[in-house]
Amino acid sequence: MRPPKGVLLDTHVLVWLVRGMPDLSQRVRNLVDSDRPTYFSAISFVELAIKAQRNTLPQLPDIAGKLTAGGLQELPVDAASAQAIGRFAGLANHDPFDRILVAQAATHNLTLETADQKLLALALPHINDARA
């Protein structure tokens, strides 16, 4: 397996980052502050909008602007990533947002930083615990 070329942050990790929450490890903060390419997925904004509509998460005005101002890059959802979802049988019953994030990370040779226990339990080599 080739070394990852960058990092993709799970949706809740983006929220932690923007809010400055202590749940996010110093390791991940250092990655974000380094020259290593760090990405957020466009699908995360769909997830955030749905959660705001359901009142399970407050609206985060201009989160995309804050992330890009902090040096993060947007990763669009592409056909290759969408098709790659089928490669991960262990994700069959997972949240569709998680499924696309895992597939995007694998397709684009990125490490997915998450605190989602279901994703971490998959023990896939490109998924790391964002709290560690």
N, C-alpha and C positions, 0 to 999 in steps of 0.2 A: 504494500500500500504506500502510495506517495505521500509525502508530508502535506498537511493542509496548507492552502495558500492564504487563508484568512479565517475570519470568525463571523458567524451568523448568530445574532442575539434573538432568543425567543421573546415573544411578546411581553411576558411579565418581566423579563430582564430589562427590556426597553423602559418599562414603567419605573422599575427600580432605579435605573440609571438617571432618568429625567427628574425623578423626585428625590434623588440623593439618598435612597434608602440603604440602611446598613446591611440588609440581607445580601447584597451583592458583594462578592469577595473582592479583596484587594487585587488578587490575581487578574480577575476580569477587568477591574478598573484600569490596571496597568496595561492590559491588552488594548483597551479602548484608547488609552493615551499614547500608545506606541505607534510606530510607523506601519504596523501590521494592518492590512486591510480589514476593516470591520464593517459589517453589513446589517441592515434591517430589511426584512421582507415587506414587500407591498401588501402581502396577505395579512400582516399584523395590523394594518390600518382598517381592514375589513373587520377583523376580530375586535379591535378597540371600539369601532363604531357600533357594532352589535351589542357589546357589553354596556356601552353608554346608553343605548336605547332601552336596554333592559334594566337600567339603573344598578348594575352590578359593579360598575366602575365609573367614576366621574369622568366627564369629558376632559381631555387634555389638549387645550388649545395650542395649536401650532407645534405639536410634538415633532412633526417631520422637519420643520425648520430648526428646532432645537437640536435634533439629532444630526442633521447635515452641518449645522454650525459647529457641532462638536467633532466633525471629521468623519462621521459615519456615511456610508454610501447606501443608496437604495438598491435592492436586488429585486427586479421584476419577476413575476411568476411567468415562466416560459413553458412551452410545450414539453421540452425534455424533462423538466422537473415534474410536471403533471403526470407524464407517463411513467416516471420512475417510482411513483407511489406504489405501483404493483409489485416492485421488487422487495417490499418490506411486508412480508406476510404477518409479522407480529403487530403491525399497525392496523389491521383490518377493523378493529372495533374502537379505534382511537378517534378523538376529535379531528375533524377534517383540517383544521388549521395546523395542528401538530403534524399531521401526515404530510402536508405540503412543506412544512419547515424541514422535516427530516429529509424528504426527497430533495429539496433545494440544496441543503448542505451537502448531501452525497453527490449530487449532480455537478455542483460547482466546486467540489473539493474544499469544503469549508468545515470547520468544527462548529457544531451547534452548542451554544452555551444555554443551559436551561436549569431549572430547579424542579421540573415536573418529574415526580417520582415514577410515573408510568413510562415516561420516555427513558429515564435513567435505568430502569429495570430491564430495558431491552438489551443493555450492555453492548450497544453498537459502538464501534471504535471512533466514530466521528461525533459522539455526543458526550459532553462534559457537564459536570455539576457546577453551576455558576456560583454556588455558595462556598465552594472549596478553593 
